[in-house]
């Protein structure tokens, strides 16, 4: 897996991720395939984001009777999918952090002003936790910034944003709102259209994930 990094922003490249991204961009990809590919890329981004995570150790006994120190499951993580599309990433990430609490935030966007509105929020205690925000499409950055701004007040140990595709304006907005947050993306596209959708992008990820 190759990661092309700038300060706090990492573009993760991987042959399997690229293949999944191709299926996600294709307008003819069926709902089930779209959902599976979104989950796979979410897992790839999560693995890369965990590369420098603090690792605890525990002892296990091998079948040969030897006792060895091994890495212990990561236990300080909170997963936060932004509804709706973030649920697609959650499916791929949860098997690798099965004990992690799941927070949810729902954000809608005014189709005229493109301004975000938080309509739902369920947050466990976040102080001192490593919070992973799952937002597959980082377009204007409005939804992600609204959530990150809210999370900063909870005093987490760290904030990490995982996105499938980002537009440069969205990345810039996140960097301004939460400069301490790490950002991991699979691709940065050229820009936005008049509706605020990423170009070339893949359309509305939430609609395609849920078949609506």
N, C-alpha and C positions, 0 to 999 in steps of 0.2 A: 504494500500500500504506500503510495507516494502522497505526501502532504506539501502543498505549495503554500508557504506561510508568509504573512506580513504581520506586524505587531497586532496580536489579539484576533486576527482573522486568518483562518486556515481553509484553503480549498483542498478537499480530500479527493484524490484521484485513485481509482482502482478499476481493473478490467471488469470485474463483476458489477461494480457500481455504475460504470459507464453503460454496460449492457442494460441494466435496470432502468437507467435514466432514459435510454432510447425507447424502451417500452412505455415509460411514463409519458414521454412527449408525444407519442403516436396517438392521434385522435381515434384510431380504430381499436386500441387496446381494450379488451373487455374489462368490466368492473372487477372481476375476481383477480385477473392478472395485474391490474393496476394496484389493487390493494396489496397483493403479495410483493410486488416490486417496491412499493413505497415502504413496506415493513423492512425489506432487505436493506435498502439504502439507509433507513433510520438506524439499523443495527451497525452498519459499517461506520457511520458518523459517530455513533456512541463509542464504539471500540477505539476509534482514533482519539476522541476527546478524553478517554480514560487512560491514555498512554502515560501521562505524568501524574496520575492520581496517587495519593498516599495509599500504600498497601500494607494492610495488617497481615500477620502471619499466625498460623496455628499448626499444631502437630497432628500427623496422621500416622497410622501403622500400615505398611505395605503388606501384600500377601506373603512376602518373604520374611516378615517379622521385624523388619527395620522400622525405626521411627525417624521421620523426616519432617523438617519445617516446610510448609507450603503456604502459598498465598491464600488469604481468607476472603470470603465474599465481601464486596464493598458494602458498607453498612451506613454510610453517612449521606446517601443520595436521596433526593426527592425529585420525582419526575412530574413535569407540569406541561401536559399538552394544551395548546390553545385550541379551543373548539372552533371548527369541526375537524379540520384537516390534520391537526396534531395527533388525533386518535390513530391515524394510519402509521405514524412513527412509533407510537406507544406499543402497538402490536409486535413490532420487531425488537423493541428494546426490553420489554418486561421480562422475557425469559432470561436475560443476562443480569437483571437486578430484581429478582422475584420478591424480595422483602422490602423494596423501596416503596414508601408511601406515594400515592398518586394525588397530586393537587389538580384542579381544573379551573380554567378561566375561560369564559365565553366572551368573545369580542365580535361585534358587528360593525360594519363600515357603511357610512352614509354614501350612497352611490353618486350623489351630487358633489358633496364637499370632500369625500374620501376620508373624513375624520372618523376615528374609532370611538366606539362606545362599549364599555364593559357592562354586560348584562347578567353575568353569572360569575360567582367566585366561591370556591371551596378550597381553603388553604389550611393544611396542618401547621404546627409550629415549624418555622423555617430558620430561626436564629441558629447560627453555627452549622447549618447544613449546606451541602453542595447541591444547588438547584439547577436542574437541566430543563430549559424551556424548549418545547418541541413545536416549531412553527415552520412547516414545509415550504411555504411560499413567503419570502421576505421581499415584498414589492415596495410600497412606499415606506414600509417600516412602522406605520402607525400602530398596528395591533401589537407588534412586538415591543415597541417603545412604551406603550401604555402599560403593558404587563411588567416590563422590566422596571419602570419607574415605581410601580406599586410594590414590587418585590424588594427593591433597595431599602425601603422603609422597614422591612422585617429583619434586617441585619443577617443575611445569609453569609456563610463562609465564602461562597463563590457563586457566580452566575455564569452559566454556559448556555448559549443559544445554538440549537441544531436546526439547520434549514436545508432543504433540498436544493432549491434554486433561489438566488438573490438577484436583485437589481442594484446597481451601484448606489442609487439614492437611498435604498433601504439600509444598506451596509453603513453608509455615512450617517444616517439618522440614529442607528443603534450606537455607533461609536460616539456620537455626541451625547446621547441620553445616558448611556451606561458605559463609559470608557473602560471600566474595569472588567466588563463582561467579555468572555471568550466567545468567538463566533466560528462555527464549523459549517461549511457548505459543500455541496457536491458540484455546484456550478454557479458562476456569476454571469448572467446574461447581459445583453446590451442596454436595456432600458425598459420603459413603460409605454403602453399605448394610452389613448385618450381616456380610457376607462380605469386606468391605474393598474392594469394587468401586465405581468412581466412578458417581454418580447425577447426571443420567440416563446419561451415559457412552455406551459402545458395546459393552459386554461384554468378553470377553477378546480383546485385539487379537492376541496371538500365535496363539491358536486360529483366529481368523478369517482371519489372514494365511496360515497354513499348511494350513487346511482340516482341522484336527484336532478 
